[in-house]
Amino acid sequence: MTVVDAESRFHVLAVDDSLIDRKLIEMLLKNSSYQVTTVDSGSKALELLGLRDEGDDSSSPSSSSPDHQEIDVNLIITDYCMPGMTGYDLLKRVKGSSSLKDIPVVIMSSENVPARINRCLEDGAEEFFLKPVKLADMKKLKSHLLKRKHQQPMAAAPQPQPQQPEKPPHKPEEAADATEAAQTDGIISDCSSSSKRKAAAMEQEGLSSSERTKPRLSSTSSGLAVET
């Protein structure tokens, strides 16, 4: 499919109360290979879009249902100064609709009023063109028409969590051996202390016995006598 064939699928709704300006914008859009539908008022634009004008008391099904769109529109380009409903009013109605809010809206005006331009851009207009509109302005529409068809960036893949090194399994046999060794050491230590205490007691007892059995000498008036 060629670029011209791709662009020809885009349908632009042009809104302007001036016949001359409406014919000019229609010619420029067709030369840029867009499908074009033109209307001369904001209320007719709302009717084509399936939105009922607040000042219109008609109860026709096509105008009363906000979800019923008469034509498939990919972009709206509208004059700012129009009797009844201004281009800014049309912008607010489109952006306030749940079914139409994603349609790009471009405003045109022959008056270069910064406050007016800023208000339109802040409230959702994609571009603000000064009249007379030129062919170069039509080329700016392509980016707004194509950006809605671009695929959304894929979500970043979750980063793998670093794996913690596995601890070696605890062997119950080794724990039992360590516990038994500790208990054995305690027993040996206690036994050594007890043996030392017994040896000291026996040594002390042996000294006491030898002292009791050792002969002692005593002196008397008649001479030496052995005391047993």
C-alpha positions in Angstrom: 0.0 0.0 0.0 1.4 3.4 -1.0 1.6 6.5 1.2 -1.2 8.1 -0.8 -3.5 5.1 -0.3 -2.8 5.2 3.4 -3.5 8.9 3.7 -6.7 8.6 1.6 -8.3 6.6 4.3 -8.1 9.5 6.7 -11.4 11.5 6.8 -11.2 15.2 7.8 -14.3 17.2 8.8 -13.8 20.9 7.8 -16.1 23.5 9.5 -16.2 27.1 8.4 -19.0 29.6 7.8 -17.2 31.3 5.0 -17.8 29.7 1.6 -14.5 30.9 0.2 -12.5 29.6 3.1 -14.4 26.4 3.1 -13.7 25.8 -0.6 -10.0 26.6 0.0 -9.5 24.2 2.9 -11.4 21.5 0.9 -9.1 21.9 -2.1 -5.9 21.8 0.1 -7.1 18.7 1.9 -8.0 16.8 -1.3 -4.7 17.8 -2.8 -3.1 16.2 0.2 -5.1 13.0 -0.5 -7.5 13.2 2.4 -11.2 12.5 2.3 -13.1 15.7 3.1 -16.6 16.6 4.4 -17.4 20.3 4.8 -20.1 22.0 6.9 -20.8 25.7 7.5 -21.6 25.6 11.3 -20.7 24.0 14.5 -24.2 22.7 15.1 -24.1 20.8 11.8 -20.7 19.4 12.7 -22.2 18.1 16.0 -25.0 16.5 14.1 -22.7 14.6 11.8 -20.6 13.6 14.8 -23.8 12.3 16.6 -23.8 15.1 19.3 -26.9 17.2 19.8 -26.4 21.0 19.9 -27.5 22.3 23.3 -29.6 25.0 21.6 -31.3 22.4 19.3 -34.6 21.1 20.7 -35.0 18.4 18.0 -35.2 14.9 19.3 -34.1 13.0 16.2 -32.3 9.8 17.1 -29.2 10.8 15.2 -28.8 14.1 17.1 -29.9 12.9 20.5 -27.5 10.0 20.9 -23.9 10.9 21.7 -22.7 7.4 20.7 -24.2 7.4 17.2 -21.7 8.9 14.8 -23.0 9.6 11.3 -19.6 9.5 9.7 -16.2 8.2 10.7 -14.0 11.3 11.3 -10.3 11.1 11.9 -9.7 14.8 12.4 -11.7 18.1 12.7 -10.4 21.4 11.4 -12.7 24.4 12.3 -12.8 28.1 12.0 -12.7 30.0 15.4 -15.1 32.9 14.6 -18.5 31.5 13.5 -22.0 32.7 14.4 -23.9 30.7 17.0 -21.2 28.2 18.0 -17.6 29.2 17.8 -14.7 26.9 17.0 -13.7 26.9 20.6 -17.2 25.8 21.7 -17.0 23.0 19.2 -13.6 22.0 20.6 -15.1 21.9 24.1 -18.0 19.7 23.1 -15.8 17.2 21.2 -13.3 16.9 24.1 -16.1 16.6 26.6 -17.5 13.5 24.8 -16.3 10.1 25.9 -16.7 8.7 22.4 -15.1 11.6 20.5 -12.5 13.1 22.8 -9.6 11.3 21.0 -10.3 12.9 17.7 -7.7 15.6 16.9 -9.1 19.1 16.6 -7.3 22.0 14.7 -8.5 25.6 15.0 -8.1 28.3 12.2 -8.5 32.0 12.5 -7.7 35.2 10.6 -6.9 37.0 13.9 -3.6 36.5 15.6 -4.7 36.8 19.3 -2.2 35.0 21.6 -4.7 34.7 24.5 -7.2 33.0 22.2 -4.5 30.7 20.7 -3.2 29.7 24.1 -6.7 28.9 25.4 -7.5 26.6 22.5 -4.2 24.8 22.8 -4.5 24.4 26.6 -8.0 23.0 26.2 -7.1 20.2 23.7 -6.5 21.7 20.2 -3.6 20.1 18.4 -2.8 23.1 16.2 -3.8 26.7 15.6 -3.5 27.9 12.0 -3.6 31.5 10.9 -5.6 32.2 7.7 -5.1 32.0 4.8 -4.3 28.3 5.4 -1.5 27.0 3.2 -0.6 23.6 1.8 2.3 23.4 4.2 -0.2 23.5 7.1 -1.9 20.4 5.7 1.4 18.5 6.0 1.3 19.2 9.7 -1.9 17.2 10.1 -0.3 14.0 9.1 1.6 13.6 12.4 -1.6 14.0 14.4 -3.4 11.5 12.3 -0.7 8.9 12.4 0.3 9.1 16.1 -2.9 7.4 17.2 -2.0 4.4 15.0 1.4 3.9 16.5 1.6 0.9 18.8 2.1 1.6 22.5 5.6 0.8 23.7 5.9 -2.6 25.3 6.2 -2.6 29.0 9.7 -3.2 30.2 10.3 -6.8 31.0 10.9 -7.3 34.7 14.5 -7.7 35.7 15.4 -11.1 37.1 16.1 -11.1 40.8 19.6 -12.2 41.7 19.7 -15.7 43.2 21.0 -16.1 46.6 23.7 -18.8 47.0 22.3 -22.0 48.5 23.5 -22.9 51.9 24.8 -26.5 52.3 22.2 -28.8 53.9 22.7 -29.3 57.6 23.5 -32.9 58.3 21.9 -34.2 61.5 24.7 -36.8 61.9 27.4 -34.1 62.1 25.3 -32.1 64.6 24.8 -35.3 66.7 28.6 -36.0 66.6 29.4 -32.4 67.6 26.9 -32.6 70.5 28.3 -36.0 71.7 31.9 -34.7 71.5 31.0 -31.6 73.5 29.3 -33.8 76.1 32.3 -36.2 76.2 34.6 -33.3 76.7 32.5 -32.1 79.5 32.5 -35.5 81.1 36.2 -35.9 80.8 36.8 -32.4 82.2 34.5 -33.2 85.1 36.1 -36.5 85.7 39.6 -34.9 85.7 38.5 -32.4 88.2 37.0 -35.0 90.4 40.1 -37.2 90.2 42.3 -34.3 91.1 40.1 -33.5 94.1 40.2 -37.1 95.3 44.0 -37.3 94.9 44.4 -34.1 96.9 42.1 -35.5 99.6 43.9 -38.8 99.8 47.3 -37.0 99.9 46.1 -34.8 102.7 44.7 -37.9 104.5 48.0 -39.7 104.1 49.9 -36.8 105.6 47.5 -36.8 108.6 48.0 -40.6 109.2 51.8 -40.4 109.0 51.7 -37.6 111.5 49.6 -39.7 113.8 51.9 -42.7 113.6 55.2 -40.9 113.8 56.9 -41.5 117.2 57.4 -38.4 119.4 60.1 -37.8 121.9 59.5 -36.3 125.3 61.9 -35.4 128.1 61.2 -36.4 131.7 63.1 -35.9 134.8 64.5 -39.5 134.8 65.7 -39.5 131.2 64.6 -40.0 127.7 61.5 -42.0 127.0 59.9 -43.0 123.8 56.3 -42.1 123.6 54.3 -44.3 121.4 
